[in-house]
Amino acid sequence: MSSSTKLLALAAAVLGPVLARAESVVFTYTDAVYIDSKEAPLRSPEGVACNDGGTLIVADTGNSRLVPYTVKDDGVTAGAEIKLSQVVAPVRVQLDPKGGMVVLDRKGSRLVRLDAKGAYAGVIEPKGDLPGTFAPVSFKLDADQNVWVLDGAGRIVVLDPAGKVTRTLDLPKGGMFTDLAVDGGGMLYAVDAVQGMVWSADKAATALKPLSKSLKDEMSFPGFLLAAKGKLLLVDQVGHGVVVLGTDGSFQGRQLSYGAAEGLLQYPGQICLTERGDAFVADRNNNRVDRYTTAR
């Protein structure tokens, strides 16, 4: 090996970890949301959804309601609560491209669709051949409004906008899968909280395969998974933080930590991220939603 080759190898060994860390997502605390438009406090919020149009929806689980907010650079303003008899325990929420939303109601174990005005628009139920009981544990919407469901029957079910079953994938045996995510290219990811592993499947796959090694040394109990900006963000519920992975499953860092002070977390739930870089985290045991800016 020449002296120049040795020098390059040494530089790679020294700078490699630094460069890898630089690729991670960094969360910087901005502010927090505690109350609704009538100054009533949030209670154990578990879900958040946001978009670049300045909309933020909070699944205020402990109060059995949804609370909309308008997001601006100088703060967040609350709107009138959305309280429906069909949604008793909202835990996950996602905005759809047409301005409505889909909510996972834990009490009813069902996916409820709301229109752009927040009115009840029906329950999402699979149409077609789907053996067994359909019991949603988590879900994601893609850009085409397909609904990707982590089903309690040990499978992933994909529904088109009309509810027709278009794909099913069995989950690997022996794990506890808590969430899934799908990126813009149709790549599917699922997280096993017991093993601390992420699995994946491309469009043509008939089975999930391991994407990452076990990351139990890096996270305690990942409860939510988001594919965004070429990264995988895992909300570590019991570890009170956010773990960042590359889409190849590589560990790229950990953000945030335990505490009651603003900017810290206690048993976080869902996270959402806008294209402009705002991140909102449902900070369940602190009874608030924390807002961060992110940088790469």
C-alpha positions in Angstrom: 0.0 0.0 0.0 1.4 3.4 -1.0 1.9 6.2 1.5 -0.9 8.2 -0.2 -3.3 5.2 0.0 -2.5 4.7 3.7 -3.2 8.4 4.3 -6.6 8.2 2.6 -7.5 5.1 4.6 -6.5 6.8 7.9 -8.5 9.9 7.0 -11.5 7.7 6.2 -11.2 5.9 9.6 -10.9 9.2 11.5 -13.5 11.2 9.6 -16.0 8.4 8.8 -17.8 8.5 12.2 -17.8 12.3 12.1 -19.4 12.4 8.6 -21.9 9.8 9.6 -23.0 11.9 12.6 -23.2 15.0 10.4 -25.8 13.2 8.2 -28.2 12.7 11.1 -31.2 14.8 11.8 -30.8 17.4 14.7 -33.8 18.5 16.7 -33.7 22.0 18.2 -36.6 23.0 20.6 -38.8 25.9 19.5 -41.9 26.0 21.6 -44.8 23.8 22.9 -48.6 23.6 22.8 -50.4 23.0 26.1 -54.0 24.3 25.7 -56.9 24.6 23.2 -58.7 27.7 22.1 -60.6 28.0 25.4 -57.4 27.5 27.4 -58.4 24.0 28.5 -55.3 21.8 28.9 -54.3 18.9 26.7 -54.3 15.6 28.5 -52.1 12.7 27.5 -51.9 13.5 23.7 -50.6 10.6 21.7 -51.1 11.6 18.1 -50.0 14.5 15.8 -50.4 15.3 12.1 -49.0 18.3 10.2 -48.5 19.7 6.8 -46.7 22.5 5.0 -50.0 24.5 4.8 -49.7 25.3 8.5 -52.1 22.7 9.8 -51.4 20.8 13.0 -53.9 18.2 14.4 -53.4 16.8 17.9 -55.1 13.6 19.0 -55.8 14.7 22.6 -56.3 11.2 23.8 -57.0 11.8 27.4 -59.8 14.3 26.5 -61.3 12.0 23.8 -61.0 14.7 21.1 -58.9 16.2 18.3 -57.6 19.8 18.4 -56.6 21.7 15.3 -54.0 24.4 15.3 -52.6 26.9 12.8 -48.8 27.0 12.6 -46.9 30.1 11.8 -43.3 31.1 12.3 -44.1 33.2 15.4 -46.3 30.6 17.1 -49.2 28.1 17.1 -52.8 29.2 17.4 -55.6 26.7 18.5 -58.9 26.3 16.7 -62.2 24.8 17.9 -62.0 21.2 19.2 -63.3 18.3 17.3 -65.2 15.9 19.5 -67.1 13.0 18.0 -69.0 10.1 19.5 -67.3 7.8 16.9 -63.8 8.7 18.2 -63.4 7.8 21.8 -59.7 7.3 22.2 -57.8 8.9 19.3 -54.2 7.7 19.3 -52.9 8.2 15.7 -53.9 10.8 13.1 -52.8 11.6 9.6 -53.9 14.3 7.2 -54.9 13.2 3.7 -54.1 15.1 0.5 -57.6 16.4 0.1 -57.7 18.2 3.5 -59.5 15.5 5.5 -57.9 13.1 8.0 -57.9 9.5 9.2 -57.9 8.7 12.9 -57.1 5.5 14.7 -59.6 5.1 17.6 -58.0 2.7 20.1 -61.3 2.1 22.0 -63.1 0.9 18.9 -60.0 -0.6 17.2 -61.0 1.2 14.0 -60.0 3.7 11.4 -62.3 6.7 11.2 -62.3 9.1 8.3 -63.1 12.8 8.8 -63.8 15.4 6.1 -62.1 18.7 5.6 -64.4 20.3 8.1 -63.7 17.7 10.8 -67.1 16.0 10.4 -67.5 12.2 10.6 -67.2 10.6 7.1 -67.3 6.9 7.9 -65.2 4.0 9.1 -62.5 2.5 6.8 -63.3 -1.2 6.4 -61.6 -3.7 4.0 -63.6 -4.8 1.0 -62.6 -8.1 -0.5 -61.2 -11.4 0.7 -59.5 -10.8 4.0 -59.7 -13.8 6.4 -60.0 -13.2 10.2 -60.7 -10.1 12.2 -59.5 -6.8 11.0 -58.1 -4.9 14.0 -55.9 -1.9 13.1 -52.9 -1.3 15.4 -51.4 1.5 13.4 -51.6 2.9 9.8 -50.1 5.3 7.3 -51.6 7.0 4.2 -49.5 7.3 1.1 -49.6 10.1 -1.5 -52.2 8.2 -3.5 -54.5 7.9 -0.4 -53.9 4.1 -0.1 -54.2 3.1 3.5 -51.4 0.8 4.9 -52.6 -0.9 8.0 -50.7 -2.8 10.7 -53.3 -5.4 11.6 -53.6 -7.1 14.9 -54.1 -10.3 13.0 -50.4 -10.5 12.4 -50.2 -8.9 8.9 -50.0 -5.7 7.0 -53.0 -4.9 4.8 -53.0 -2.3 2.1 -56.3 -0.8 1.1 -57.0 1.5 -1.9 -59.0 4.7 -1.4 -62.3 2.8 -1.8 -61.2 0.3 0.9 -60.5 -2.6 -1.5 -57.7 -5.0 -0.3 -54.8 -4.7 -2.8 -52.0 -6.4 -0.9 -51.3 -8.4 2.3 -48.0 -9.3 3.9 -47.6 -11.6 6.9 -45.6 -10.2 9.8 -42.6 -12.3 10.9 -43.4 -14.6 13.8 -42.1 -14.0 17.4 -42.0 -10.2 17.4 -44.1 -7.3 18.6 -44.7 -5.0 15.7 -45.8 -1.5 16.8 -45.8 0.5 13.6 -45.1 0.7 9.9 -44.1 3.4 7.4 -44.0 3.7 3.6 -41.9 6.1 1.6 -42.5 7.9 -1.7 -41.2 5.0 -3.7 -43.5 2.5 -2.1 -40.9 0.9 0.1 -42.5 -0.5 3.2 -40.9 -0.5 6.7 -42.1 -2.1 9.9 -40.6 -2.0 13.4 -40.5 -4.8 15.9 -40.3 -3.2 19.4 -39.2 -6.4 21.2 -36.2 -7.0 19.0 -35.6 -3.3 18.3 -35.4 -4.1 14.6 -36.7 -2.6 11.4 -37.9 -4.8 8.6 -38.6 -3.8 5.0 -40.3 -4.9 1.7 -40.3 -3.4 -1.7 -43.2 -3.2 -4.1 -42.8 -6.6 -5.5 -42.0 -8.4 -2.2 -44.2 -11.1 -0.8 -42.5 -11.1 2.6 -40.7 -8.7 4.9 -36.9 -9.1 5.4 -34.6 -7.6 8.1 -33.3 -4.2 7.3 -31.4 -3.4 10.5 -29.7 -5.3 13.1 -31.2 -5.4 16.6 -30.9 -1.9 18.0 -31.8 -2.7 21.6 -28.7 -0.9 22.8 -29.9 2.2 21.1 -33.6 2.2 21.9 -35.9 0.6 24.5 -39.3 0.4 22.9 -39.9 2.0 19.5 -43.6 2.8 19.2 -43.8 4.9 16.1 -42.0 4.9 12.7 -41.8 7.7 10.2 -40.1 7.6 6.8 -39.2 11.2 5.8 -36.4 13.1 4.1 -34.5 10.0 3.3 -34.4 8.9 6.9 -36.3 6.6 9.3 -37.3 8.3 12.5 -38.3 6.0 15.4 -40.0 7.4 18.5 -38.6 5.5 21.4 -41.5 5.5 23.8 -39.9 4.0 26.8 -36.5 5.6 26.1 -38.0 9.1 25.7 -36.3 10.0 22.5 -36.1 9.8 18.7 -33.7 7.4 16.9 -32.5 8.2 13.4 -31.7 5.5 10.9 -30.7 5.6 7.3 -33.0 3.8 4.8 -30.4 1.0 4.8 -31.0 0.4 8.5 -27.8 2.0 9.7 -27.9 3.8 13.0 -27.3 7.6 12.5 -28.0 9.1 15.9 -30.3 9.7 18.7 -32.1 12.9 19.6 -33.8 14.2 22.8 -34.1 12.6 26.2 -36.2 12.2 29.4 -37.5 15.1 31.4 -40.3 17.5 32.3 -38.6 20.7 31.1 -39.5 22.0 27.7 -37.6 20.3 25.0 -37.5 17.0 26.9 -39.9 14.1 26.6 -41.9 11.7 28.8 -43.3 8.7 27.0 -43.7 10.3 23.5 -46.2 9.0 21.0 -46.5 10.1 17.4 -44.2 12.5 15.5 -44.8 14.4 12.3 -42.4 16.4 10.1 -43.0 19.1 7.5 -41.0 19.7 4.3 -39.8 23.0 5.8 -38.3 21.2 8.7 -40.7 21.6 11.6 -41.2 18.5 13.8 -44.0 18.0 16.3 -43.9 15.3 18.9 -46.9 14.2 21.0 -45.3 14.4 24.5 -47.8 12.2 26.3 -46.8 12.3 29.9 -45.9 16.0 29.8 -49.4 16.8 28.5 -48.2 18.8 25.6 -47.0 18.8 22.0 -43.4 19.9 21.5 -42.2 21.8 18.4 -38.7 21.5 17.0 -36.8 22.6 14.0 -34.6 20.0 12.3 -31.4 20.4 10.4 -29.2 18.0 8.5 
